[in-house]
């Protein structure tokens, strides 16, 4: 077996790279600010940052550091991306497979973040910029809900106000951010603590007001993780937490749309339990169609990009699996990363995806013991992905994928031993 060994990587940038470090870091900071509002601007700024990082060597430095210091995570990510590319070779639709592969470009941001965000000043700038952007988006969501701002895309509308981020990614992004603010505020005193907790509460209210079921689960689970870390199993704290969850539940059913959504959820759960595709959630139909497509290609799967063609064939062969009203719309994906990996690459795809997730969570478990605030981003993002992947193709979604790549890179950079100071002096 070939063994690769890397030379030690210097943590401090060389003098000749200071200018490119400033340029690259500034582009990443601006991308974080634009992230909740403009896909075009965010993509452009990240592309420029990657280009600058490639020319300066920062991207390569971050990749070597990821490989040398987080070997298991790097290995499983490499395995996943290798399978993603090779899957085009046996795809039912190679052209679409190439486009799917191109959607993963933003994961190069992870090693770039690892290289640039080692310095405290860039960590602070990035966090402030991202937080300002996310806070401004909350203001926009309030205006949208009151009818003063109109967004009609991505499942974002007046009764489900999620701004330009959209319905699918909103719960994951704000669930991670709010839980990190809860953690950060717990390490602070006075005004900073209440500011952080106030923003966290505002985020949770907007998640529950937006009626995103996956967002509910992610938000509550991450909240529990932070509470357990800091308060253990104190009865008083858990009583307050239970009260908070009840109040958030009341927010959910405070509108007619919320009540209808809860009733619809209960009915669809009953449909899943009874095995009735006609009354279950549409995702149940998509999952059954995906499993049928895998059964027809059990060895290699349908390949990267082959899902649309395979689901169209299953539509013709098994009309009993079609959700009412979607007879003319075969699903482009099953709204589930685990099922999608099985259909694309068979059992090996699920193994590789789970390997990536397990390595992410194991690393997060190790870092959660640190007192550095940024380290908490690693387990929070890993747990959020673990849950959200049941309901969405999270790794490939623009907002979800970019946010996970950025916060994972930031968390890993902030957890380095040479971060240097006590937790009271940390970010």
SEKE-902152 format. One record per residue (C-alpha): residue in three letters; residue number from 1; x, z, y. Coordinates in steps of 0.25 Angstrom, whole numbers, always signed. Example, Ala and Ser with C-alpha at 12.3 -4.5 7.8 and 13.67 -1.06 7.14 Angstrom:
<recs>
+-----+-----+-------+-------+-------+
|   r |   k |     X |     Z |     Y |
+-----+-----+-------+-------+-------+
| ALA |   1 |   +49 |   +31 |   -18 |
| SER |   2 |   +55 |   +29 |    -4 |
+-----+-----+-------+-------+-------+
</recs>
This chain:
<recs>
+-----+-----+-------+-------+-------+
|   r |   k |     X |     Z |     Y |
+-----+-----+-------+-------+-------+
| UNK |   1 |    +0 |    +0 |    +0 |
| UNK |   2 |    +5 |    -4 |   +14 |
| UNK |   3 |    +8 |    +8 |   +23 |
| UNK |   4 |    +8 |    +7 |   +38 |
| UNK |   5 |   +16 |   +16 |   +46 |
| UNK |   6 |   +15 |   +17 |   +61 |
| UNK |   7 |   +26 |   +21 |   +71 |
| UNK |   8 |   +22 |   +34 |   +79 |
| UNK |   9 |   +13 |   +30 |   +91 |
| UNK |  10 |   +17 |   +36 |  +105 |
| UNK |  11 |    +5 |   +43 |  +111 |
| UNK |  12 |   +10 |   +41 |  +125 |
| UNK |  13 |    +9 |   +26 |  +131 |
| UNK |  14 |   +22 |   +20 |  +135 |
| UNK |  15 |   +24 |   +17 |  +150 |
| UNK |  16 |   +22 |    +2 |  +149 |
| UNK |  17 |    +8 |    +5 |  +143 |
| UNK |  18 |    +3 |   +14 |  +154 |
| UNK |  19 |    -3 |    +3 |  +162 |
| UNK |  20 |   -10 |    -3 |  +150 |
| UNK |  21 |   -14 |   +11 |  +145 |
| UNK |  22 |   -21 |   +13 |  +159 |
| UNK |  23 |   -27 |    +0 |  +158 |
| UNK |  24 |   -32 |    +2 |  +144 |
| UNK |  25 |   -37 |   +16 |  +147 |
| UNK |  26 |   -44 |   +11 |  +159 |
| UNK |  27 |   -52 |    +0 |  +152 |
| UNK |  28 |   -56 |   +10 |  +141 |
| UNK |  29 |   -61 |   +20 |  +152 |
| UNK |  30 |   -69 |    +9 |  +159 |
| UNK |  31 |   -75 |    +4 |  +145 |
| UNK |  32 |   -80 |   +19 |  +143 |
| UNK |  33 |   -86 |   +19 |  +156 |
| UNK |  34 |   -93 |    +5 |  +154 |
| UNK |  35 |   -96 |    +8 |  +139 |
| UNK |  36 |  -111 |   +13 |  +141 |
| UNK |  37 |  -115 |    +2 |  +150 |
| UNK |  38 |  -108 |   -12 |  +147 |
| UNK |  39 |  -104 |   -18 |  +134 |
| UNK |  40 |   -97 |   -29 |  +141 |
| UNK |  41 |   -89 |   -21 |  +150 |
| UNK |  42 |   -86 |   -11 |  +139 |
| UNK |  43 |   -81 |   -22 |  +130 |
| UNK |  44 |   -73 |   -29 |  +141 |
| UNK |  45 |   -66 |   -16 |  +145 |
| UNK |  46 |   -63 |   -12 |  +130 |
| UNK |  47 |   -58 |   -26 |  +127 |
| UNK |  48 |   -48 |   -25 |  +139 |
| UNK |  49 |   -44 |   -11 |  +135 |
| UNK |  50 |   -41 |   -17 |  +121 |
| UNK |  51 |   -33 |   -28 |  +126 |
| UNK |  52 |   -25 |   -19 |  +135 |
| UNK |  53 |   -23 |   -10 |  +124 |
| UNK |  54 |   -18 |   -21 |  +115 |
| UNK |  55 |    -9 |   -27 |  +125 |
| UNK |  56 |    -3 |   -13 |  +128 |
| UNK |  57 |    -2 |    -8 |  +113 |
| UNK |  58 |   -11 |    +3 |  +116 |
| UNK |  59 |   -21 |    -2 |  +106 |
| UNK |  60 |   -10 |    -4 |   +95 |
| UNK |  61 |    -6 |   +10 |   +99 |
| UNK |  62 |   -20 |   +16 |   +97 |
| UNK |  63 |   -21 |    +9 |   +83 |
| UNK |  64 |    -8 |   +14 |   +78 |
| UNK |  65 |   -12 |   +28 |   +82 |
| UNK |  66 |   -26 |   +27 |   +76 |
| UNK |  67 |   -18 |   +23 |   +63 |
| UNK |  68 |    -8 |   +33 |   +63 |
| UNK |  69 |   -16 |   +45 |   +67 |
| UNK |  70 |   -30 |   +42 |   +62 |
| UNK |  71 |   -26 |   +34 |   +49 |
| UNK |  72 |   -39 |   +36 |   +41 |
| UNK |  73 |   -48 |   +32 |   +53 |
| UNK |  74 |   -39 |   +20 |   +56 |
| UNK |  75 |   -39 |   +16 |   +41 |
| UNK |  76 |   -54 |   +16 |   +39 |
| UNK |  77 |   -56 |    +9 |   +53 |
| UNK |  78 |   -46 |    -2 |   +48 |
| UNK |  79 |   -53 |    -3 |   +35 |
| UNK |  80 |   -67 |    -5 |   +42 |
| UNK |  81 |   -62 |   -15 |   +51 |
| UNK |  82 |   -54 |   -23 |   +40 |
| UNK |  83 |   -67 |   -23 |   +32 |
| UNK |  84 |   -75 |   -28 |   +44 |
| UNK |  85 |   -66 |   -40 |   +46 |
| UNK |  86 |   -64 |   -43 |   +31 |
| UNK |  87 |   -79 |   -42 |   +30 |
| UNK |  88 |   -80 |   -55 |   +38 |
| UNK |  89 |   -74 |   -63 |   +26 |
| UNK |  90 |   -86 |   -61 |   +17 |
| UNK |  91 |   -97 |   -59 |   +28 |
| UNK |  92 |  -110 |   -67 |   +27 |
| UNK |  93 |  -108 |   -70 |   +41 |
| UNK |  94 |   -93 |   -71 |   +45 |
| UNK |  95 |   -96 |   -75 |   +59 |
| UNK |  96 |  -104 |   -63 |   +62 |
| UNK |  97 |   -94 |   -54 |   +54 |
| UNK |  98 |   -83 |   -59 |   +65 |
| UNK |  99 |   -93 |   -54 |   +76 |
| UNK | 100 |   -95 |   -41 |   +69 |
| UNK | 101 |   -80 |   -39 |   +68 |
| UNK | 102 |   -78 |   -42 |   +83 |
| UNK | 103 |   -88 |   -31 |   +86 |
| UNK | 104 |   -78 |   -20 |   +82 |
| UNK | 105 |   -68 |   -24 |   +92 |
| UNK | 106 |   -71 |   -11 |  +100 |
| UNK | 107 |   -65 |    -2 |   +89 |
| UNK | 108 |   -51 |    -6 |   +94 |
| UNK | 109 |   -54 |    +3 |  +106 |
| UNK | 110 |   -52 |   +15 |   +96 |
| UNK | 111 |   -37 |   +13 |   +95 |
| UNK | 112 |   -36 |   +10 |  +110 |
| UNK | 113 |   -43 |   +22 |  +114 |
| UNK | 114 |   -34 |   +30 |  +105 |
| UNK | 115 |   -21 |   +25 |  +112 |
| UNK | 116 |   -27 |   +26 |  +126 |
| UNK | 117 |   -34 |   +39 |  +126 |
| UNK | 118 |   -23 |   +47 |  +121 |
| UNK | 119 |   -21 |   +51 |  +136 |
| UNK | 120 |   -30 |   +62 |  +141 |
| UNK | 121 |   -32 |   +54 |  +154 |
| UNK | 122 |   -38 |   +43 |  +147 |
| UNK | 123 |   -47 |   +52 |  +138 |
| UNK | 124 |   -53 |   +58 |  +151 |
| UNK | 125 |   -55 |   +45 |  +158 |
| UNK | 126 |   -61 |   +38 |  +146 |
| UNK | 127 |   -70 |   +50 |  +143 |
| UNK | 128 |   -75 |   +51 |  +158 |
| UNK | 129 |   -77 |   +37 |  +158 |
| UNK | 130 |   -85 |   +36 |  +145 |
| UNK | 131 |   -93 |   +49 |  +149 |
| UNK | 132 |   -96 |   +43 |  +163 |
| UNK | 133 |  -101 |   +31 |  +156 |
| UNK | 134 |  -110 |   +38 |  +146 |
| UNK | 135 |  -116 |   +47 |  +157 |
| UNK | 136 |  -119 |   +36 |  +166 |
| UNK | 137 |  -126 |   +29 |  +154 |
| UNK | 138 |  -134 |   +42 |  +152 |
| UNK | 139 |  -139 |   +41 |  +166 |
| UNK | 140 |  -142 |   +26 |  +164 |
| UNK | 141 |  -150 |   +30 |  +151 |
| UNK | 142 |  -159 |   +40 |  +160 |
| UNK | 143 |  -161 |   +29 |  +170 |
| UNK | 144 |  -165 |   +20 |  +159 |
| UNK | 145 |  -175 |   +30 |  +153 |
| UNK | 146 |  -181 |   +32 |  +166 |
| UNK | 147 |  -183 |   +17 |  +168 |
| UNK | 148 |  -173 |   +15 |  +179 |
| UNK | 149 |  -163 |    +7 |  +171 |
| UNK | 150 |  -166 |    -3 |  +161 |
| UNK | 151 |  -159 |    -6 |  +148 |
| UNK | 152 |  -166 |   -14 |  +137 |
| UNK | 153 |  -155 |   -16 |  +127 |
| UNK | 154 |  -149 |   -10 |  +114 |
| UNK | 155 |  -161 |    -1 |  +112 |
| UNK | 156 |  -159 |    +5 |  +126 |
| UNK | 157 |  -172 |    +6 |  +134 |
| UNK | 158 |  -180 |   +16 |  +142 |
| UNK | 159 |  -185 |   +24 |  +131 |
| UNK | 160 |  -172 |   +24 |  +124 |
| UNK | 161 |  -162 |   +24 |  +135 |
| UNK | 162 |  -148 |   +22 |  +131 |
| UNK | 163 |  -143 |   +14 |  +142 |
| UNK | 164 |  -134 |    +2 |  +138 |
| UNK | 165 |  -128 |    +9 |  +126 |
| UNK | 166 |  -141 |    +6 |  +118 |
| UNK | 167 |  -149 |   +13 |  +108 |
| UNK | 168 |  -140 |   +12 |   +96 |
| UNK | 169 |  -127 |   +18 |  +102 |
| UNK | 170 |  -132 |   +28 |  +112 |
| UNK | 171 |  -134 |   +40 |  +102 |
| UNK | 172 |  -120 |   +38 |   +96 |
| UNK | 173 |  -112 |   +37 |  +110 |
| UNK | 174 |  -120 |   +48 |  +117 |
| UNK | 175 |  -120 |   +57 |  +104 |
| UNK | 176 |  -105 |   +56 |  +103 |
| UNK | 177 |  -103 |   +58 |  +118 |
| UNK | 178 |  -113 |   +69 |  +120 |
| UNK | 179 |  -107 |   +77 |  +108 |
| UNK | 180 |   -93 |   +75 |  +113 |
| UNK | 181 |   -98 |   +81 |  +127 |
| UNK | 182 |  -104 |   +93 |  +120 |
| UNK | 183 |   -90 |   +95 |  +113 |
| UNK | 184 |   -82 |   +93 |  +126 |
| UNK | 185 |   -92 |  +102 |  +134 |
| UNK | 186 |   -90 |  +113 |  +123 |
| UNK | 187 |   -75 |  +113 |  +126 |
| UNK | 188 |   -78 |  +115 |  +141 |
| UNK | 189 |   -84 |  +125 |  +151 |
| UNK | 190 |   -93 |  +125 |  +163 |
| UNK | 191 |   -97 |  +112 |  +170 |
| UNK | 192 |   -89 |  +102 |  +160 |
| UNK | 193 |   -96 |  +108 |  +148 |
| UNK | 194 |  -110 |  +107 |  +154 |
| UNK | 195 |  -108 |   +93 |  +159 |
| UNK | 196 |  -103 |   +88 |  +145 |
| UNK | 197 |  -115 |   +95 |  +139 |
| UNK | 198 |  -125 |   +90 |  +149 |
| UNK | 199 |  -120 |   +76 |  +146 |
| UNK | 200 |  -121 |   +78 |  +131 |
| UNK | 201 |  -135 |   +83 |  +133 |
| UNK | 202 |  -139 |   +71 |  +141 |
| UNK | 203 |  -133 |   +62 |  +131 |
| UNK | 204 |  -141 |   +69 |  +119 |
| UNK | 205 |  -154 |   +68 |  +127 |
| UNK | 206 |  -152 |   +53 |  +130 |
| UNK | 207 |  -149 |   +51 |  +115 |
| UNK | 208 |  -162 |   +57 |  +110 |
| UNK | 209 |  -170 |   +51 |  +121 |
| UNK | 210 |  -165 |   +37 |  +117 |
| UNK | 211 |  -171 |   +39 |  +103 |
| UNK | 212 |  -159 |   +35 |   +95 |
| UNK | 213 |  -160 |   +41 |   +81 |
| UNK | 214 |  -146 |   +39 |   +77 |
| UNK | 215 |  -142 |   +45 |   +91 |
| UNK | 216 |  -150 |   +57 |   +88 |
| UNK | 217 |  -142 |   +60 |   +75 |
| UNK | 218 |  -128 |   +57 |   +81 |
| UNK | 219 |  -131 |   +65 |   +94 |
| UNK | 220 |  -136 |   +78 |   +86 |
| UNK | 221 |  -125 |   +77 |   +75 |
| UNK | 222 |  -114 |   +76 |   +85 |
| UNK | 223 |  -120 |   +87 |   +93 |
| UNK | 224 |  -120 |   +96 |   +80 |
| UNK | 225 |  -105 |   +92 |   +78 |
| UNK | 226 |  -101 |   +97 |   +91 |
| UNK | 227 |  -109 |  +110 |   +91 |
| UNK | 228 |  -104 |  +113 |   +77 |
| UNK | 229 |   -89 |  +111 |   +82 |
| UNK | 230 |   -91 |  +120 |   +94 |
| UNK | 231 |  -102 |  +130 |   +90 |
| UNK | 232 |  -101 |  +131 |   +75 |
| UNK | 233 |  -115 |  +136 |   +70 |
| UNK | 234 |  -119 |  +145 |   +81 |
| UNK | 235 |  -134 |  +148 |   +80 |
| UNK | 236 |  -135 |  +148 |   +96 |
| UNK | 237 |  -128 |  +134 |   +97 |
| UNK | 238 |  -136 |  +128 |   +86 |
| UNK | 239 |  -149 |  +133 |   +92 |
| UNK | 240 |  -146 |  +127 |  +105 |
| UNK | 241 |  -142 |  +114 |   +98 |
| UNK | 242 |  -155 |  +114 |   +90 |
| UNK | 243 |  -163 |  +116 |  +103 |
| UNK | 244 |  -155 |  +104 |  +109 |
| UNK | 245 |  -158 |   +95 |   +97 |
| UNK | 246 |  -173 |   +99 |   +98 |
| UNK | 247 |  -173 |   +96 |  +113 |
| UNK | 248 |  -166 |   +82 |  +110 |
| UNK | 249 |  -177 |   +80 |  +100 |
| UNK | 250 |  -188 |   +82 |  +111 |
| UNK | 251 |  -181 |   +72 |  +120 |
| UNK | 252 |  -182 |   +62 |  +109 |
| UNK | 253 |  -197 |   +64 |  +108 |
| UNK | 254 |  -200 |   +66 |  +123 |
| UNK | 255 |  -204 |   +52 |  +124 |
| UNK | 256 |  -214 |   +43 |  +117 |
| UNK | 257 |  -203 |   +34 |  +112 |
| UNK | 258 |  -196 |   +46 |  +107 |
| UNK | 259 |  -208 |   +51 |   +99 |
| UNK | 260 |  -210 |   +37 |   +94 |
| UNK | 261 |  -196 |   +36 |   +90 |
| UNK | 262 |  -196 |   +49 |   +82 |
| UNK | 263 |  -209 |   +45 |   +75 |
| UNK | 264 |  -203 |   +32 |   +71 |
| UNK | 265 |  -191 |   +39 |   +66 |
| UNK | 266 |  -199 |   +48 |   +57 |
| UNK | 267 |  -207 |   +36 |   +52 |
| UNK | 268 |  -195 |   +28 |   +49 |
| UNK | 269 |  -188 |   +39 |   +42 |
| UNK | 270 |  -200 |   +40 |   +33 |
| UNK | 271 |  -199 |   +25 |   +30 |
| UNK | 272 |  -185 |   +27 |   +26 |
| UNK | 273 |  -188 |   +38 |   +17 |
| UNK | 274 |  -199 |   +31 |   +10 |
| UNK | 275 |  -191 |   +18 |    +9 |
| UNK | 276 |  -201 |   +10 |   +18 |
| UNK | 277 |  -193 |    +0 |   +26 |
| UNK | 278 |  -205 |    -4 |   +34 |
| UNK | 279 |  -206 |   +10 |   +40 |
| UNK | 280 |  -192 |   +14 |   +40 |
| UNK | 281 |  -182 |   +12 |   +51 |
| UNK | 282 |  -177 |    -2 |   +52 |
| UNK | 283 |  -163 |    +3 |   +49 |
| UNK | 284 |  -168 |    +6 |   +35 |
| UNK | 285 |  -172 |    -8 |   +33 |
| UNK | 286 |  -158 |   -13 |   +38 |
| UNK | 287 |  -151 |    -4 |   +29 |
| UNK | 288 |  -159 |    -9 |   +17 |
| UNK | 289 |  -156 |   -23 |   +21 |
| UNK | 290 |  -141 |   -20 |   +22 |
| UNK | 291 |  -141 |   -13 |    +9 |
| UNK | 292 |  -147 |   -25 |    +2 |
| UNK | 293 |  -137 |   -35 |    +9 |
| UNK | 294 |  -126 |   -26 |    +3 |
| UNK | 295 |  -132 |   -27 |   -11 |
| UNK | 296 |  -131 |   -42 |   -10 |
| UNK | 297 |  -116 |   -41 |    -6 |
| UNK | 298 |  -112 |   -28 |   -13 |
| UNK | 299 |   -97 |   -31 |   -15 |
| UNK | 300 |   -92 |   -35 |    -1 |
| UNK | 301 |  -105 |   -34 |    +8 |
| UNK | 302 |  -110 |   -45 |   +17 |
| UNK | 303 |   -97 |   -44 |   +26 |
| UNK | 304 |   -95 |   -42 |   +41 |
| UNK | 305 |  -106 |   -49 |   +48 |
| UNK | 306 |  -114 |   -52 |   +36 |
| UNK | 307 |  -125 |   -42 |   +38 |
| UNK | 308 |  -135 |   -51 |   +46 |
| UNK | 309 |  -134 |   -62 |   +36 |
| UNK | 310 |  -136 |   -52 |   +24 |
| UNK | 311 |  -148 |   -45 |   +31 |
| UNK | 312 |  -155 |   -58 |   +33 |
| UNK | 313 |  -154 |   -62 |   +19 |
| UNK | 314 |  -159 |   -48 |   +15 |
| UNK | 315 |  -171 |   -50 |   +24 |
| UNK | 316 |  -175 |   -62 |   +16 |
| UNK | 317 |  -173 |   -56 |    +3 |
| UNK | 318 |  -179 |   -42 |    +6 |
| UNK | 319 |  -190 |   -43 |   +16 |
| UNK | 320 |  -195 |   -29 |   +12 |
| UNK | 321 |  -182 |   -23 |   +19 |
| UNK | 322 |  -186 |   -29 |   +32 |
| UNK | 323 |  -190 |   -19 |   +43 |
| UNK | 324 |  -204 |   -24 |   +49 |
| UNK | 325 |  -202 |   -32 |   +62 |
| UNK | 326 |  -188 |   -36 |   +58 |
| UNK | 327 |  -191 |   -47 |   +49 |
| UNK | 328 |  -184 |   -58 |   +57 |
| UNK | 329 |  -172 |   -49 |   +61 |
| UNK | 330 |  -162 |   -46 |   +49 |
| UNK | 331 |  -153 |   -34 |   +54 |
| UNK | 332 |  -139 |   -38 |   +59 |
| UNK | 333 |  -134 |   -24 |   +54 |
| UNK | 334 |  -141 |   -12 |   +47 |
| UNK | 335 |  -139 |    -2 |   +58 |
| UNK | 336 |  -130 |    +6 |   +49 |
| UNK | 337 |  -114 |    +5 |   +48 |
| UNK | 338 |  -114 |   +10 |   +34 |
| UNK | 339 |  -124 |    +1 |   +28 |
| UNK | 340 |  -118 |   -11 |   +37 |
| UNK | 341 |  -104 |    -8 |   +31 |
| UNK | 342 |  -110 |    -8 |   +17 |
| UNK | 343 |  -117 |   -21 |   +19 |
| UNK | 344 |  -105 |   -28 |   +26 |
| UNK | 345 |   -94 |   -23 |   +17 |
| UNK | 346 |  -101 |   -16 |    +5 |
| UNK | 347 |   -96 |    -2 |    +0 |
| UNK | 348 |   -82 |    -4 |    +6 |
| UNK | 349 |   -88 |    -5 |   +19 |
| UNK | 350 |   -95 |    +8 |   +19 |
| UNK | 351 |   -83 |   +15 |   +13 |
| UNK | 352 |   -74 |   +10 |   +25 |
| UNK | 353 |   -85 |   +13 |   +35 |
| UNK | 354 |   -86 |   +27 |   +29 |
| UNK | 355 |   -71 |   +28 |   +29 |
| UNK | 356 |   -70 |   +26 |   +44 |
| UNK | 357 |   -81 |   +36 |   +47 |
| UNK | 358 |   -75 |   +47 |   +38 |
| UNK | 359 |   -61 |   +45 |   +44 |
| UNK | 360 |   -67 |   +46 |   +57 |
| UNK | 361 |   -75 |   +58 |   +54 |
| UNK | 362 |   -63 |   +65 |   +47 |
| UNK | 363 |   -55 |   +62 |   +59 |
| UNK | 364 |   -66 |   +68 |   +68 |
| UNK | 365 |   -67 |   +81 |   +59 |
| UNK | 366 |   -52 |   +83 |   +61 |
| UNK | 367 |   -53 |   +81 |   +76 |
| UNK | 368 |   -65 |   +89 |   +78 |
| UNK | 369 |   -56 |  +102 |   +76 |
| UNK | 370 |   -48 |   +98 |   +88 |
| UNK | 371 |   -52 |  +104 |  +102 |
| UNK | 372 |   -50 |   +91 |  +109 |
| UNK | 373 |   -63 |   +86 |  +115 |
| UNK | 374 |   -60 |   +71 |  +112 |
| UNK | 375 |   -57 |   +74 |   +97 |
| UNK | 376 |   -72 |   +77 |   +95 |
| UNK | 377 |   -75 |   +62 |   +98 |
| UNK | 378 |   -70 |   +58 |   +85 |
| UNK | 379 |   -79 |   +66 |   +76 |
| UNK | 380 |   -91 |   +64 |   +85 |
| UNK | 381 |   -89 |   +49 |   +85 |
| UNK | 382 |   -87 |   +49 |   +70 |
| UNK | 383 |  -100 |   +57 |   +67 |
| UNK | 384 |  -108 |   +48 |   +77 |
| UNK | 385 |  -103 |   +36 |   +70 |
| UNK | 386 |  -106 |   +42 |   +56 |
| UNK | 387 |  -121 |   +44 |   +60 |
| UNK | 388 |  -123 |   +32 |   +69 |
| UNK | 389 |  -118 |   +22 |   +59 |
| UNK | 390 |  -130 |   +25 |   +50 |
| UNK | 391 |  -139 |   +19 |   +61 |
| UNK | 392 |  -130 |    +9 |   +68 |
| UNK | 393 |  -118 |    +0 |   +66 |
| UNK | 394 |  -111 |    +9 |   +75 |
| UNK | 395 |   -97 |    +4 |   +73 |
| UNK | 396 |  -101 |   -10 |   +78 |
| UNK | 397 |  -110 |    -6 |   +90 |
| UNK | 398 |  -104 |    -9 |  +103 |
| UNK | 399 |  -107 |    +5 |  +110 |
| UNK | 400 |  -106 |   +14 |   +98 |
| UNK | 401 |   -93 |    +7 |   +93 |
| UNK | 402 |   -86 |    +7 |  +106 |
| UNK | 403 |   -90 |   +21 |  +109 |
| UNK | 404 |   -85 |   +26 |   +95 |
| UNK | 405 |   -72 |   +18 |   +96 |
| UNK | 406 |   -69 |   +24 |  +110 |
| UNK | 407 |   -73 |   +39 |  +107 |
| UNK | 408 |   -65 |   +39 |   +93 |
| UNK | 409 |   -53 |   +33 |  +100 |
| UNK | 410 |   -54 |   +44 |  +111 |
| UNK | 411 |   -57 |   +55 |  +101 |
| UNK | 412 |   -44 |   +51 |   +93 |
| UNK | 413 |   -36 |   +50 |  +106 |
| UNK | 414 |   -40 |   +63 |  +111 |
| UNK | 415 |   -38 |   +70 |   +98 |
| UNK | 416 |   -23 |   +67 |   +98 |
| UNK | 417 |   -13 |   +79 |   +97 |
| UNK | 418 |    -6 |   +75 |  +109 |
| UNK | 419 |   -19 |   +77 |  +117 |
| UNK | 420 |   -12 |   +89 |  +121 |
| UNK | 421 |   -21 |   +99 |  +127 |
| UNK | 422 |   -30 |  +110 |  +124 |
| UNK | 423 |   -45 |  +107 |  +123 |
| UNK | 424 |   -48 |  +114 |  +136 |
| UNK | 425 |   -39 |  +103 |  +142 |
| UNK | 426 |   -44 |   +92 |  +134 |
| UNK | 427 |   -55 |   +82 |  +139 |
+-----+-----+-------+-------+-------+
</recs>
